[in-house]
Amino acid sequence: ISAYQDFFMLRWLLTIAGVFLYVGDIWTDIVLAVKYFQEEQYVWTGFTVMFILIGLLVTQIFSYAWYWDDLNDPLLNPEGKKEISDMSKPGLVVLHAFGLGIFTRYAIKITAFMRPQEVHKKLFCVATDLSMLKLFETFLESAPQQKTLYTCLSVAFSFCNIAWSLVDYRRCLSLPHIREMPSGLPTAIYILYKICTITSLILCYSLLLILSIYTTVALTVLWLLATIWTHLLETKFCSGRSLEFLYRAVVGVILTFTFFNVKGQDTKVAMTTYYIFYTIINIMSPSLMALLKPELQTSTLLLTISGLICGCSVLGLACLILYYVQLHPRRVQREEDEVDDPGKETKSLARIKNFLKP
């Protein structure tokens, strides 16, 4: 019982922290966009606003679609009620149209902790849906903006948002059963691996963008390749075909920053290939900057960034190897419990099953 209480207290604290980070990240991004505009840096203003809107739009689309799926799922709604979580269909449309879908899910999750009798049946699915949406928002809005941010507050909020989303994802999605929750060390190593590899890649992209604005074309090609690869894997995450294409495009964006197991299969070859290219990019980016802009070869800024890229790359890859060799949880046979309904699978559980794996 104590383990369950500790777990749910941690989840509650993470949820509260997530609300503040989510709001703070968006607020600092808006402030940054205004600052860019006042300084007549209209290109960066456009990029910042675009990332904010894309992140909001995509998360609202998926959030509404998942509410709709759950409402029409005979296993979740056997009585055919017209409301879900005390919200009608028109109400859901209005809330998501105003970008409040995430906040409604936060509210549902927080209040769910106050109803212990529903914890085992509903809280897990509520938490995982929110965690998936946060992961989308992180890589569509927070991570891309690291290439353009130049204020410490915005950078701090964005990195905290990325870290929190990864922690929440790791704790909530990778192992859906509470009794199988990993200890603190595997989670810490996993987060360190992700943060270091993402940071080094973002710094490389930033250097390439400074070198030439046409780097955006190369990044677009990289996204297309990742999206095509995801499409070839024939993911089955969404209930609708058009939404599945959107999901694959979002996964393509995520893969430009870090590697995830897209379909829950053996990915040794894919991961090895990915991080070979990752290493090439990390070597190529500062090298090109030094060769094409020789006046910066002795620049403190370039030397510092190059050092960070090198250090983060080495530490990130070391943590990756340590995690997957020694700390990655192995699949084991287990009895079905409240989360597993024998012989039945709701659309909510299907989403969890088919989502990205660590």
N, C-alpha and C positions, 0 to 999 in steps of 0.2 A: 504493500500500500504506500509506503514511504517513497519508493521509487516512482510510482505513478504520480504522487503529489509533487515530488521534485521536478518531474518531467513537465507536468502541466504548469507549474509555477514558472519554469524556464520559458515555456512556450508563451505564457501570458506576458512575461517581461519582454520577450523578443517581439511580440506583437505590438506592444506599446511603443517600443523603440522604433519599430518599423514605421509606425504612423508618423512619428516625428521626423524620421529620416526622409520619408517619402515627401512630406510637405516641405521640409527644409530644402531638399534637393531641387524640387520644382521652383520654389521661391527664389533660391539663389540663381537658378538658371534664368528666370525672368528678369531679375535684377541685372544679371550679366548682359542679357540681350538689350536692355535699356541703355546700359553703359556703352555697349558697342555702337548703338544707334546715335547716342550723344556725341561719340567720338568720330562719327561719320564712317565707321567701318561696316558698311552695309552688307558686304559679303558674309562676314562673320555673324552679323545680326541675323541674316537669313538662315545660315546654318544652324545657329542656336535655336531659333524659333522652329525650324523644320524638325530638329531632333525632338524638341518638346512635344510638338503636335503629333509626330509619328508615334512616339511612345504612348501618348494618351489615346490616340485613335485605335491603335492595334489592341491595346489592353482592354479598351471598352468593347471592341468587337468580340473578342474572345470571351470576355466576362458575360456579355449578354447572350452569346451563343450557348455558353455552358448553363446558364440559368434556364434557357429555353429547352435545352436537352434534358435537364433534370426535371423540368416541369412536365415534359412529355414522356418521361421514363416510367413505364408501368410498375417497375420495381421500387422506385423512389416515391412515386405518386400513384399508388394503386386506386385511390378513390377518384382520380381525375380532377383534383381541385384546380381552380383557376388562379390560385396564388401559390407562391413559394417564398418561404421566409417572410410571410406577411406582406408580400409585394405582388401586386397584380401585373399582368402583362403590360398594360399601358404605363403603369408606374415604373416598370423596369426600363421601358423605352425612354421615358423622360429622364430618369436618373442617369442612364448611360449617355444620353444625348448631351447632358451637361457635364460629362466626365466624372460622375460620382460613383461609378460602378465599383472601383477599388475601395472607396470609403464604406460603401454598404457591406462589402465583404469583411472589412476590418471590424465594423460594428457587430456583424453577426458572429464573428469569431470571438470577440471580446465578451459578448453576452453569453455565448455558449459555455464559457468557463463557469458561469454562475448557475448552470443547470447540469449538475454532475450526472444525472440519470441519462443525459443525452450524449455524454462525452464519447463513449465507445462507439456509438452508432453514427454520429454526425460530425463531431468535431474534427476527426481525422480528414474527412473529405473536404470540409470547409477550409482547413488549414492548407491542404495540399493544392487546392485550386488557387488560393491566394498566393502561395509560394510560386506556383508556375507563372502566374500573371506578373509577379514581382520580378522573376527572372527575365521574362520578356521585356519588361520596362527597363530593367537595368542595362541590357545589351542594346536596346534600341535608343535609349535616351542618355543614360549616364556614361556608359563606356565610350560611345563615339565622341562625346563632347570633351573627353580628356585630351583629344587632339587639338582642341581650339581654346580651352580654358586658360586664363592667365591670372585669375584672382585666387588667392589662397583659400578663401572661404568656399568658393565654388568647387575647387579641386577637393577640398577636405570633405564636403558633403557628398560629392560624387563617389569618391573612393569609399567612404563609409557606407554609402548606399550599395555599392558593389559588394563590399565585404559582408554586409548584413544579408543581402540576397543570397549570396553563396552559402553562408552559415545556415540560413533558413532552409534553403534547398537541400543542403547536405543532411541536416537533421530531420527534415520532414519527408523528403521524397526518396532518398536513397535506401532507407530502411523503414518501411511503413509500420513495423511492429515495435511497440515500445520496449518490449523485453529484449529486443535485438539492437537497441540503440548502442552505438559505439561509444567507447570512452572518449575523454577529451583529447587524447593524443592523436588518434586518427583524424579527428575533425580539424585539429590545429594544423597538422601536416598537410591535409587536403586543402585547407584555405590558404596556407602559405604557398603551396604549389600553384594554385590558381591565381592568387594576387600577384605573385612574382612574374609568372609567365605573361599574364595580361598586361602588367605594367611595362615590361620590357617591349612587348609588341606595340603598345600604344606609343611609347617613346620613339620607336622606330618609325611608325607611321607619321608621327609628328615631324621628325627630321626630314622624311621624304616629302611631306607637304610643304615644309619650309624651302626645300630644294626646288620643288616645282609644283604648281597647282595641278598639273596634269597627273599627279599621283592619284587624284580622285578617280581618274579613268582606270588606273591599275587596280585600285581598291574595288571598283565596281566589277571589274572582270573577276577578281578574287571572290567577291560575293556571288557572282553568277556561277562560278565553278562549284562553290560550296553548295549552292542551291540545287544545281543539277545533280550533284552527287547524292544529296538528300532525296531528290526525286527518284533517282535510280534505285535507292534502297526501298522504295515503295512504303513509306511510312503510313501508318493507319491510326493517326492520333485523333482526327476530327470525324464527326458524323457526316459532314457534307463535303463534297468534292472541292468546291471553291474555297472553303475554309481550310481544307487540307493543303491547297496550293499556297495559301497565305502562311500557314504554319511552316511549310518547307522554306519559304522565303525568309521567314524570321529565323529559322534554324541556320540558314545560310549566313545571316548577319552574325549570329552567335559564333559560328565557326570561324569567322574572320578574326575573332579575338581569342578564342580558346577552344579546346577540343572537348566534346562530349560524346558519349556512346549514344548515337542517334536512335538505334533500334534495339538496344539491349543484347546485342550479339558479341561474339568474340571480335575484338577490334585491335589486336596486337599489330597487325600489318598496317591498318589505317592510322592508328595512333603513331606508330613509328615513322610512317611517311609524313604525317602532319608535322611532327616535331623536327624532322630533318629539314623541311621547308622553313619551319619556324627559326631554326638555327641559322639557315642561310640568310633569311631576312635580317636577323639580328646582327649578323656580320656585315652584310651588304650595306645596310642603312648608314651607319657612322662612317664606313669606308668611302661610300660615294660622297658623303658630305665633305669629308676631308680632301678627296681628290678633286672634286668639282668646285669647291670653295677653299682653296689653299690658304687664304687669309685667316680661316677659322681653325687651322690645324693646331695652333697654340692657344686657341680661345679657351678660357676657363669653363665657359658654358658647355662647349662641345666635349671637352674632356670629362666634365662632370656627368653629362648625359650618357656619354659612351661608357663611363665607369658604372653608372646605374644599370645600363642595358646589359653589360657583361655580368655584373654581380647578380642582378635579378634572374638572368638566364641560367647561370650556373646553379644558384640556389633553387630556382623553380624546378629545373630538371632533376636536381638531386632529390628534392622532396617528392617529385613525381615517381621516381624509381623506388624510393623508400616506401611510399604509400602503396603502390601497386604490387610490390614484391612482398612486403611484410604486413601491411596494415589494412589492405582492402578486404572487406568482408566477403567470405565465400558463401555461395548459396547453399542452404541446407534445407532439408525437408522439415516441415513444421506443421503442427496441427492448426486447423483453421480456427479462428476466433471471431470476435465481434466484427472485425474489419472484413474478414473473408466470409462470404455467404456461400455455403456449399452448393455447387451446381449453378449458382447465379452470379451474374456480374452486372452491376449497374453501370451506366455510362460514366459516372464519376470515377468509379474504380477502373474502368477501361482507360480513362485518360491518364490516370496515375501509372497504370501498367505500360502504356505505350509512350510515355514521355521520355525525355532525355535521361540517360543514366550517368552516374559519375564515372 
